[in-house]
Amino acid sequence: MHAQLFPVQKDGKTGFINDKGQAVIDFEFAGASTFSEGLARVFVGDKVGFINLEGNMVIPPIYDSALGFSEGLAVVTLGEQQGYINAKGELVIAPQYYRADEFHDGLARVMESVTSKGSFINREGRILLSGRNFLISQYREGLVNCPDKGRWGFINKGGDFIIPPVYKYTRPFFEDKAAVAPKKGIDGKANSKSRYGFINKAGEMIIPPLFEGADIRFSEGLCAVWDKGFGFIDEKGAVVIPCKLDYADHFSEDLAVFKSKGRKDLYGYIDKGGNIVIPHMFSTADSFEHGLASVTVGEEYDDYHYGYINKNGEYVWEPSR
Protein backbone atom coordinates (compact mmCIF):
# COMPACT_ATOMS: atom_id res chain seq x y z
CA MET A 1 0.00 0.00 0.00
CA HIS A 2 1.37 3.38 -1.04
CA ALA A 3 1.63 6.32 1.30
CA GLN A 4 -0.28 9.43 0.35
CA LEU A 5 1.52 11.95 -1.86
CA PHE A 6 1.06 15.73 -1.87
CA PRO A 7 1.38 18.27 -4.72
CA VAL A 8 3.95 21.05 -4.25
CA GLN A 9 5.35 23.83 -6.40
CA LYS A 10 8.94 24.70 -7.21
CA ASP A 11 10.06 27.30 -9.73
CA GLY A 12 6.57 27.45 -11.23
CA LYS A 13 6.26 23.69 -11.78
CA THR A 14 4.35 21.11 -9.76
CA GLY A 15 5.56 17.75 -8.46
CA PHE A 16 4.74 15.53 -5.48
CA ILE A 17 6.27 14.86 -2.08
CA ASN A 18 5.68 12.15 0.51
CA ASP A 19 4.71 12.84 4.11
CA LYS A 20 8.39 13.34 5.01
CA GLY A 21 8.73 16.19 2.54
CA GLN A 22 10.82 14.18 0.10
CA ALA A 23 10.20 14.82 -3.61
CA VAL A 24 9.09 11.57 -5.22
CA ILE A 25 7.49 12.70 -8.51
CA ASP A 26 9.41 15.18 -10.66
CA PHE A 27 8.41 18.82 -11.05
CA GLU A 28 7.08 18.61 -14.57
CA PHE A 29 3.43 19.64 -14.45
CA ALA A 30 1.71 22.98 -14.93
CA GLY A 31 -0.49 22.15 -11.92
CA ALA A 32 -1.88 19.21 -9.98
CA SER A 33 -4.40 18.14 -7.35
CA THR A 34 -4.14 15.81 -4.39
CA PHE A 35 -4.50 12.08 -4.95
CA SER A 36 -7.90 10.47 -4.59
CA GLU A 37 -8.41 6.73 -4.99
CA GLY A 38 -4.81 6.37 -6.17
CA LEU A 39 -4.97 8.92 -9.00
CA ALA A 40 -4.22 12.64 -9.22
CA ARG A 41 -5.20 15.25 -11.76
CA VAL A 42 -2.27 16.91 -13.50
CA PHE A 43 -2.14 19.76 -15.99
CA VAL A 44 -0.04 19.42 -19.13
CA GLY A 45 -0.33 22.76 -20.84
CA ASP A 46 -4.01 23.63 -20.62
CA LYS A 47 -5.25 20.02 -20.62
CA VAL A 48 -5.88 17.64 -17.72
CA GLY A 49 -4.98 13.97 -17.31
CA PHE A 50 -4.35 11.61 -14.39
CA ILE A 51 -1.20 10.02 -12.98
CA ASN A 52 -0.81 7.12 -10.58
CA LEU A 53 1.29 7.06 -7.41
CA GLU A 54 4.38 6.07 -9.42
CA GLY A 55 4.02 9.26 -11.49
CA ASN A 56 2.96 7.43 -14.65
CA MET A 57 0.37 9.09 -16.89
CA VAL A 58 -2.42 6.50 -16.88
CA ILE A 59 -5.20 8.70 -18.30
CA PRO A 60 -3.92 11.01 -21.06
CA PRO A 61 -4.26 14.80 -20.75
CA ILE A 62 -7.13 15.33 -23.17
CA TYR A 63 -9.70 16.99 -20.90
CA ASP A 64 -10.41 20.67 -20.43
CA SER A 65 -11.00 20.16 -16.70
CA ALA A 66 -11.68 17.36 -14.24
CA LEU A 67 -12.58 16.60 -10.63
CA GLY A 68 -10.91 13.95 -8.48
CA PHE A 69 -12.08 10.35 -8.39
CA SER A 70 -14.95 9.48 -6.05
CA GLU A 71 -16.48 6.00 -5.84
CA GLY A 72 -14.51 4.93 -8.89
CA LEU A 73 -15.64 7.74 -11.21
CA ALA A 74 -14.34 11.23 -12.03
CA VAL A 75 -16.06 14.20 -13.64
CA VAL A 76 -14.34 15.33 -16.84
CA THR A 77 -15.07 18.24 -19.18
CA LEU A 78 -14.81 18.19 -22.96
CA GLY A 79 -15.64 21.54 -24.47
CA GLU A 80 -18.62 22.82 -22.51
CA GLN A 81 -20.06 19.48 -21.42
CA GLN A 82 -19.27 17.23 -18.48
CA GLY A 83 -19.44 13.47 -18.07
CA TYR A 84 -17.74 10.69 -16.11
CA ILE A 85 -14.77 8.38 -16.68
CA ASN A 86 -13.62 5.32 -14.74
CA ALA A 87 -10.11 4.65 -13.46
CA LYS A 88 -9.16 3.13 -16.83
CA GLY A 89 -9.99 6.39 -18.55
CA GLU A 90 -13.09 4.96 -20.21
CA LEU A 91 -16.09 7.24 -20.66
CA VAL A 92 -18.89 5.54 -18.74
CA ILE A 93 -21.33 8.48 -18.79
CA ALA A 94 -20.89 10.58 -21.93
CA PRO A 95 -20.32 14.34 -21.61
CA GLN A 96 -23.81 15.82 -21.73
CA TYR A 97 -24.21 17.99 -18.63
CA TYR A 98 -23.78 21.69 -18.00
CA ARG A 99 -22.53 20.73 -14.54
CA ALA A 100 -21.81 17.42 -12.84
CA ASP A 101 -20.82 16.75 -9.22
CA GLU A 102 -18.88 13.95 -7.54
CA PHE A 103 -20.62 10.72 -6.57
CA HIS A 104 -21.57 10.13 -2.94
CA ASP A 105 -23.30 6.98 -1.72
CA GLY A 106 -23.99 5.96 -5.32
CA LEU A 107 -25.66 9.18 -6.52
CA ALA A 108 -24.41 12.39 -8.15
CA ARG A 109 -26.20 15.67 -8.79
CA VAL A 110 -26.14 16.95 -12.38
CA MET A 111 -27.54 19.96 -14.23
CA GLU A 112 -28.58 19.42 -17.84
CA SER A 113 -28.40 23.13 -18.70
CA VAL A 114 -27.75 26.52 -17.14
CA THR A 115 -31.47 26.82 -16.34
CA SER A 116 -31.81 23.27 -14.96
CA LYS A 117 -32.89 22.80 -11.36
CA GLY A 118 -30.78 19.64 -11.13
CA SER A 119 -31.29 15.89 -11.04
CA PHE A 120 -29.64 12.95 -9.31
CA ILE A 121 -28.22 10.10 -11.38
CA ASN A 122 -26.82 6.68 -10.50
CA ARG A 123 -23.49 5.27 -11.64
CA GLU A 124 -25.02 4.11 -14.93
CA GLY A 125 -26.22 7.63 -15.70
CA ARG A 126 -29.89 6.84 -15.09
CA ILE A 127 -31.91 9.67 -13.54
CA LEU A 128 -33.33 8.58 -10.18
CA LEU A 129 -34.57 11.92 -8.86
CA SER A 130 -35.84 14.91 -10.83
CA GLY A 131 -38.70 17.37 -10.93
CA ARG A 132 -37.71 19.27 -7.79
CA ASN A 133 -35.35 22.14 -7.17
CA PHE A 134 -32.06 20.46 -6.31
CA LEU A 135 -29.77 23.44 -6.93
CA ILE A 136 -28.34 23.45 -3.39
CA SER A 137 -29.39 19.96 -2.33
CA GLN A 138 -27.00 17.17 -1.38
CA TYR A 139 -27.43 13.41 -1.09
CA ARG A 140 -25.83 12.14 2.09
CA GLU A 141 -26.42 9.07 4.23
CA GLY A 142 -29.45 7.98 2.19
CA LEU A 143 -31.38 11.27 2.20
CA VAL A 144 -31.56 14.46 0.09
CA ASN A 145 -32.33 17.81 1.66
CA CYS A 146 -34.71 19.61 -0.69
CA PRO A 147 -37.50 22.21 -0.76
CA ASP A 148 -41.22 21.93 -1.39
CA LYS A 149 -43.32 25.08 -1.70
CA GLY A 150 -40.71 27.16 0.09
CA ARG A 151 -40.09 24.78 3.01
CA TRP A 152 -37.33 22.22 3.38
CA GLY A 153 -37.32 18.55 4.34
CA PHE A 154 -35.61 15.30 3.35
CA ILE A 155 -36.52 12.76 0.66
CA ASN A 156 -35.24 9.25 -0.02
CA LYS A 157 -34.06 7.76 -3.32
CA GLY A 158 -37.67 7.16 -4.28
CA GLY A 159 -38.48 10.85 -3.99
CA ASP A 160 -40.69 10.43 -0.92
CA PHE A 161 -40.44 12.85 2.00
CA ILE A 162 -39.12 10.87 4.95
CA ILE A 163 -38.81 14.05 7.01
CA PRO A 164 -41.60 16.51 6.12
CA PRO A 165 -40.78 19.91 4.54
CA VAL A 166 -41.44 22.10 7.57
CA TYR A 167 -38.10 23.92 7.95
CA LYS A 168 -36.88 27.29 6.73
CA TYR A 169 -33.53 25.74 5.82
CA THR A 170 -31.87 22.33 6.03
CA ARG A 171 -28.36 21.04 5.59
CA PRO A 172 -27.38 17.48 4.66
CA PHE A 173 -26.88 14.62 7.09
CA PHE A 174 -23.43 13.86 8.46
CA GLU A 175 -22.80 11.42 11.30
CA ASP A 176 -26.61 10.82 11.48
CA LYS A 177 -27.38 14.48 12.25
CA ALA A 178 -28.52 17.40 10.10
CA ALA A 179 -28.60 21.12 10.87
CA VAL A 180 -32.05 22.65 10.40
CA ALA A 181 -33.64 26.04 10.96
CA PRO A 182 -37.25 25.58 12.16
CA LYS A 183 -39.97 28.00 11.14
CA LYS A 184 -40.55 28.70 14.83
CA GLY A 185 -38.15 28.95 17.74
CA ILE A 186 -38.28 26.92 20.93
CA ASP A 187 -40.52 29.64 22.40
CA GLY A 188 -43.11 28.98 19.70
CA LYS A 189 -42.58 32.36 18.05
CA ALA A 190 -41.50 32.92 14.46
CA ASN A 191 -37.74 32.54 13.98
CA SER A 192 -36.83 35.93 12.52
CA LYS A 193 -33.10 35.17 12.61
CA SER A 194 -33.29 31.49 11.60
CA ARG A 195 -31.79 29.77 14.62
CA TYR A 196 -30.25 26.38 13.91
CA GLY A 197 -30.62 23.09 15.74
CA PHE A 198 -30.07 19.45 14.76
CA ILE A 199 -32.39 16.55 13.95
CA ASN A 200 -31.83 12.81 13.65
CA LYS A 201 -33.07 10.63 10.80
CA ALA A 202 -36.38 10.11 12.57
CA GLY A 203 -36.93 13.85 12.29
CA GLU A 204 -36.59 14.35 16.04
CA MET A 205 -35.00 17.59 17.26
CA ILE A 206 -32.07 16.27 19.28
CA ILE A 207 -30.27 19.61 19.71
CA PRO A 208 -32.53 22.66 20.20
CA PRO A 209 -32.39 25.55 17.68
CA LEU A 210 -30.26 27.88 19.77
CA PHE A 211 -27.54 28.91 17.31
CA GLU A 212 -27.38 31.76 14.82
CA GLY A 213 -25.46 29.56 12.42
CA ALA A 214 -24.05 26.06 12.06
CA ASP A 215 -21.42 24.34 9.97
CA ILE A 216 -22.70 22.10 7.23
CA ARG A 217 -21.83 19.00 9.21
CA PHE A 218 -20.72 17.19 12.31
CA SER A 219 -17.22 15.78 12.04
CA GLU A 220 -15.42 13.59 14.58
CA GLY A 221 -18.28 14.13 17.02
CA LEU A 222 -18.15 17.94 17.00
CA CYS A 223 -19.74 20.71 14.94
CA ALA A 224 -18.81 24.36 14.55
CA VAL A 225 -21.63 26.75 15.42
CA TRP A 226 -22.05 30.52 15.37
CA ASP A 227 -23.49 32.55 18.23
CA LYS A 228 -21.87 36.00 18.20
CA GLY A 229 -18.69 34.09 17.42
CA PHE A 230 -17.62 30.62 16.35
CA GLY A 231 -17.38 27.71 18.77
CA PHE A 232 -18.07 23.96 18.86
CA ILE A 233 -20.81 21.74 20.27
CA ASP A 234 -20.74 18.03 20.96
CA GLU A 235 -23.33 15.44 19.91
CA LYS A 236 -25.57 16.37 22.85
CA GLY A 237 -25.53 20.05 21.97
CA ALA A 238 -23.23 21.09 24.83
CA VAL A 239 -20.87 23.94 23.96
CA VAL A 240 -17.42 22.42 24.43
CA ILE A 241 -15.43 25.25 22.85
CA PRO A 242 -16.91 28.70 23.62
CA CYS A 243 -18.25 30.82 20.76
CA LYS A 244 -15.44 33.37 20.91
CA LEU A 245 -13.60 32.67 17.67
CA ASP A 246 -13.69 34.72 14.47
CA TYR A 247 -13.70 31.57 12.34
CA ALA A 248 -13.73 27.81 12.80
CA ASP A 249 -13.71 24.92 10.32
CA HIS A 250 -14.74 21.33 11.02
CA PHE A 251 -12.37 18.94 12.76
CA SER A 252 -10.18 16.63 10.73
CA GLU A 253 -7.62 14.31 12.30
CA ASP A 254 -8.32 15.91 15.71
CA LEU A 255 -7.45 19.46 14.66
CA ALA A 256 -9.51 22.36 13.27
CA VAL A 257 -8.55 25.53 11.44
CA PHE A 258 -9.50 28.64 13.41
CA LYS A 259 -9.01 32.39 13.59
CA SER A 260 -9.08 34.37 16.84
CA LYS A 261 -10.54 37.81 17.25
CA GLY A 262 -7.93 40.49 16.80
CA ARG A 263 -5.75 38.24 14.63
CA LYS A 264 -6.44 39.80 11.25
CA ASP A 265 -6.49 37.26 8.42
CA LEU A 266 -4.16 34.79 10.14
CA TYR A 267 -5.16 31.19 10.76
CA GLY A 268 -3.95 28.44 13.07
CA TYR A 269 -5.15 25.12 14.51
CA ILE A 270 -6.89 24.12 17.74
CA ASP A 271 -7.50 20.73 19.32
CA LYS A 272 -10.81 19.40 20.66
CA GLY A 273 -10.19 21.06 23.99
CA GLY A 274 -10.00 24.46 22.31
CA ASN A 275 -6.26 24.67 22.93
CA ILE A 276 -4.09 26.41 20.36
CA VAL A 277 -1.83 23.69 18.97
CA ILE A 278 -0.43 25.60 16.00
CA PRO A 279 -0.41 29.42 16.37
CA HIS A 280 -1.87 31.96 13.95
CA MET A 281 0.70 32.35 11.21
CA PHE A 282 -0.94 31.40 7.90
CA SER A 283 -2.73 33.43 5.24
CA THR A 284 -4.80 30.36 4.38
CA ALA A 285 -4.92 26.95 6.00
CA ASP A 286 -6.57 23.68 4.95
CA SER A 287 -7.71 20.78 7.09
CA PHE A 288 -5.26 18.01 7.92
CA GLU A 289 -5.36 14.96 5.67
CA HIS A 290 -3.02 11.99 5.95
CA GLY A 291 -0.99 13.80 8.61
CA LEU A 292 -0.24 17.01 6.68
CA ALA A 293 -2.03 20.29 5.98
CA SER A 294 -1.58 22.68 3.08
CA VAL A 295 -0.93 26.28 4.19
CA THR A 296 0.05 29.56 2.59
CA VAL A 297 2.01 32.57 3.76
CA GLY A 298 2.16 36.04 2.24
CA GLU A 299 0.18 39.24 2.62
CA GLU A 300 -1.29 39.38 -0.90
CA TYR A 301 -2.62 36.61 -3.14
CA ASP A 302 -0.03 37.34 -5.82
CA ASP A 303 2.67 36.86 -3.19
CA TYR A 304 1.29 33.65 -1.65
CA HIS A 305 3.76 30.83 -1.09
CA TYR A 306 2.44 27.31 -0.54
CA GLY A 307 3.78 24.71 1.87
CA TYR A 308 2.86 21.74 4.08
CA ILE A 309 3.04 21.39 7.83
CA ASN A 310 2.79 18.40 10.15
CA LYS A 311 0.74 18.31 13.33
CA ASN A 312 3.59 19.87 15.29
CA GLY A 313 3.36 22.93 13.06
CA GLU A 314 6.70 22.10 11.45
CA TYR A 315 7.19 22.59 7.74
CA VAL A 316 7.83 19.38 5.85
CA TRP A 317 7.83 21.51 2.70
CA GLU A 318 8.86 25.14 3.08
CA PRO A 319 6.46 27.58 1.38
CA SER A 320 7.32 27.98 -2.30
CA ARG A 321 5.66 28.80 -5.59
C-alpha positions in Angstrom: 0.0 0.0 0.0 1.4 3.4 -1.0 1.6 6.3 1.3 -0.3 9.4 0.4 1.5 12.0 -1.9 1.1 15.7 -1.9 1.4 18.3 -4.7 3.9 21.0 -4.3 5.3 23.8 -6.4 8.9 24.7 -7.2 10.1 27.3 -9.7 6.6 27.4 -11.2 6.3 23.7 -11.8 4.3 21.1 -9.8 5.6 17.8 -8.5 4.7 15.5 -5.5 6.3 14.9 -2.1 5.7 12.2 0.5 4.7 12.8 4.1 8.4 13.3 5.0 8.7 16.2 2.5 10.8 14.2 0.1 10.2 14.8 -3.6 9.1 11.6 -5.2 7.5 12.7 -8.5 9.4 15.2 -10.7 8.4 18.8 -11.0 7.1 18.6 -14.6 3.4 19.6 -14.4 1.7 23.0 -14.9 -0.5 22.1 -11.9 -1.9 19.2 -10.0 -4.4 18.1 -7.3 -4.1 15.8 -4.4 -4.5 12.1 -5.0 -7.9 10.5 -4.6 -8.4 6.7 -5.0 -4.8 6.4 -6.2 -5.0 8.9 -9.0 -4.2 12.6 -9.2 -5.2 15.2 -11.8 -2.3 16.9 -13.5 -2.1 19.8 -16.0 0.0 19.4 -19.1 -0.3 22.8 -20.8 -4.0 23.6 -20.6 -5.2 20.0 -20.6 -5.9 17.6 -17.7 -5.0 14.0 -17.3 -4.3 11.6 -14.4 -1.2 10.0 -13.0 -0.8 7.1 -10.6 1.3 7.1 -7.4 4.4 6.1 -9.4 4.0 9.3 -11.5 3.0 7.4 -14.7 0.4 9.1 -16.9 -2.4 6.5 -16.9 -5.2 8.7 -18.3 -3.9 11.0 -21.1 -4.3 14.8 -20.8 -7.1 15.3 -23.2 -9.7 17.0 -20.9 -10.4 20.7 -20.4 -11.0 20.2 -16.7 -11.7 17.4 -14.2 -12.6 16.6 -10.6 -10.9 13.9 -8.5 -12.1 10.4 -8.4 -14.9 9.5 -6.0 -16.5 6.0 -5.8 -14.5 4.9 -8.9 -15.6 7.7 -11.2 -14.3 11.2 -12.0 -16.1 14.2 -13.6 -14.3 15.3 -16.8 -15.1 18.2 -19.2 -14.8 18.2 -23.0 -15.6 21.5 -24.5 -18.6 22.8 -22.5 -20.1 19.5 -21.4 -19.3 17.2 -18.5 -19.4 13.5 -18.1 -17.7 10.7 -16.1 -14.8 8.4 -16.7 -13.6 5.3 -14.7 -10.1 4.7 -13.5 -9.2 3.1 -16.8 -10.0 6.4 -18.6 -13.1 5.0 -20.2 -16.1 7.2 -20.7 -18.9 5.5 -18.7 -21.3 8.5 -18.8 -20.9 10.6 -21.9 -20.3 14.3 -21.6 -23.8 15.8 -21.7 -24.2 18.0 -18.6 -23.8 21.7 -18.0 -22.5 20.7 -14.5 -21.8 17.4 -12.8 -20.8 16.8 -9.2 -18.9 13.9 -7.5 -20.6 10.7 -6.6 -21.6 10.1 -2.9 -23.3 7.0 -1.7 -24.0 6.0 -5.3 -25.7 9.2 -6.5 -24.4 12.4 -8.1 -26.2 15.7 -8.8 -26.1 17.0 -12.4 -27.5 20.0 -14.2 -28.6 19.4 -17.8 -28.4 23.1 -18.7 -27.8 26.5 -17.1 -31.5 26.8 -16.3 -31.8 23.3 -15.0 -32.9 22.8 -11.4 -30.8 19.6 -11.1 -31.3 15.9 -11.0 -29.6 13.0 -9.3 -28.2 10.1 -11.4 -26.8 6.7 -10.5 -23.5 5.3 -11.6 -25.0 4.1 -14.9 -26.2 7.6 -15.7 -29.9 6.8 -15.1 -31.9 9.7 -13.5 -33.3 8.6 -10.2 -34.6 11.9 -8.9 -35.8 14.9 -10.8 -38.7 17.4 -10.9 -37.7 19.3 -7.8 -35.3 22.1 -7.2 -32.1 20.5 -6.3 -29.8 23.4 -6.9 -28.3 23.5 -3.4 -29.4 20.0 -2.3 -27.0 17.2 -1.4 -27.4 13.4 -1.1 -25.8 12.1 2.1 -26.4 9.1 4.2 -29.4 8.0 2.2 -31.4 11.3 2.2 -31.6 14.5 0.1 -32.3 17.8 1.7 -34.7 19.6 -0.7 -37.5 22.2 -0.8 -41.2 21.9 -1.4 -43.3 25.1 -1.7 -40.7 27.2 0.1 -40.1 24.8 3.0 -37.3 22.2 3.4 -37.3 18.6 4.3 -35.6 15.3 3.3 -36.5 12.8 0.7 -35.2 9.3 0.0 -34.1 7.8 -3.3 -37.7 7.2 -4.3 -38.5 10.9 -4.0 -40.7 10.4 -0.9 -40.4 12.8 2.0 -39.1 10.9 4.9 -38.8 14.1 7.0 -41.6 16.5 6.1 -40.8 19.9 4.5 -41.4 22.1 7.6 -38.1 23.9 8.0 -36.9 27.3 6.7 -33.5 25.7 5.8 -31.9 22.3 6.0 -28.4 21.0 5.6 -27.4 17.5 4.7 -26.9 14.6 7.1 -23.4 13.9 8.5 -22.8 11.4 11.3 -26.6 10.8 11.5 -27.4 14.5 12.3 -28.5 17.4 10.1 -28.6 21.1 10.9 -32.1 22.7 10.4 -33.6 26.0 11.0 -37.2 25.6 12.2 -40.0 28.0 11.1 -40.5 28.7 14.8 -38.2 28.9 17.7 -38.3 26.9 20.9 -40.5 29.6 22.4 -43.1 29.0 19.7 -42.6 32.4 18.1 -41.5 32.9 14.5 -37.7 32.5 14.0 -36.8 35.9 12.5 -33.1 35.2 12.6 -33.3 31.5 11.6 -31.8 29.8 14.6 -30.3 26.4 13.9 -30.6 23.1 15.7 -30.1 19.5 14.8 -32.4 16.6 14.0 -31.8 12.8 13.7 -33.1 10.6 10.8 -36.4 10.1 12.6 -36.9 13.9 12.3 -36.6 14.3 16.0 -35.0 17.6 17.3 -32.1 16.3 19.3 -30.3 19.6 19.7 -32.5 22.7 20.2 -32.4 25.5 17.7 -30.3 27.9 19.8 -27.5 28.9 17.3 -27.4 31.8 14.8 -25.5 29.6 12.4 -24.1 26.1 12.1 -21.4 24.3 10.0 -22.7 22.1 7.2 -21.8 19.0 9.2 -20.7 17.2 12.3 -17.2 15.8 12.0 -15.4 13.6 14.6 -18.3 14.1 17.0 -18.2 17.9 17.0 -19.7 20.7 14.9 -18.8 24.4 14.5 -21.6 26.8 15.4 -22.1 30.5 15.4 -23.5 32.5 18.2 -21.9 36.0 18.2 -18.7 34.1 17.4 -17.6 30.6 16.3 -17.4 27.7 18.8 -18.1 24.0 18.9 -20.8 21.7 20.3 -20.7 18.0 21.0 -23.3 15.4 19.9 -25.6 16.4 22.9 -25.5 20.1 22.0 -23.2 21.1 24.8 -20.9 23.9 24.0 -17.4 22.4 24.4 -15.4 25.3 22.9 -16.9 28.7 23.6 -18.3 30.8 20.8 -15.4 33.4 20.9 -13.6 32.7 17.7 -13.7 34.7 14.5 -13.7 31.6 12.3 -13.7 27.8 12.8 -13.7 24.9 10.3 -14.7 21.3 11.0 -12.4 18.9 12.8 -10.2 16.6 10.7 -7.6 14.3 12.3 -8.3 15.9 15.7 -7.5 19.5 14.7 -9.5 22.4 13.3 -8.6 25.5 11.4 -9.5 28.6 13.4 -9.0 32.4 13.6 -9.1 34.4 16.8 -10.5 37.8 17.3 -7.9 40.5 16.8 -5.7 38.2 14.6 -6.4 39.8 11.2 -6.5 37.3 8.4 -4.2 34.8 10.1 -5.2 31.2 10.8 -3.9 28.4 13.1 -5.1 25.1 14.5 -6.9 24.1 17.7 -7.5 20.7 19.3 -10.8 19.4 20.7 -10.2 21.1 24.0 -10.0 24.5 22.3 -6.3 24.7 22.9 -4.1 26.4 20.4 -1.8 23.7 19.0 -0.4 25.6 16.0 -0.4 29.4 16.4 -1.9 32.0 13.9 0.7 32.3 11.2 -0.9 31.4 7.9 -2.7 33.4 5.2 -4.8 30.4 4.4 -4.9 26.9 6.0 -6.6 23.7 4.9 -7.7 20.8 7.1 -5.3 18.0 7.9 -5.4 15.0 5.7 -3.0 12.0 6.0 -1.0 13.8 8.6 -0.2 17.0 6.7 -2.0 20.3 6.0 -1.6 22.7 3.1 -0.9 26.3 4.2 0.0 29.6 2.6 2.0 32.6 3.8 2.2 36.0 2.2 0.2 39.2 2.6 -1.3 39.4 -0.9 -2.6 36.6 -3.1 0.0 37.3 -5.8 2.7 36.9 -3.2 1.3 33.7 -1.6 3.8 30.8 -1.1 2.4 27.3 -0.5 3.8 24.7 1.9 2.9 21.7 4.1 3.0 21.4 7.8 2.8 18.4 10.1 0.7 18.3 13.3 3.6 19.9 15.3 3.4 22.9 13.1 6.7 22.1 11.5 7.2 22.6 7.7 7.8 19.4 5.9 7.8 21.5 2.7 8.9 25.1 3.1 6.5 27.6 1.4 7.3 28.0 -2.3 5.7 28.8 -5.6 
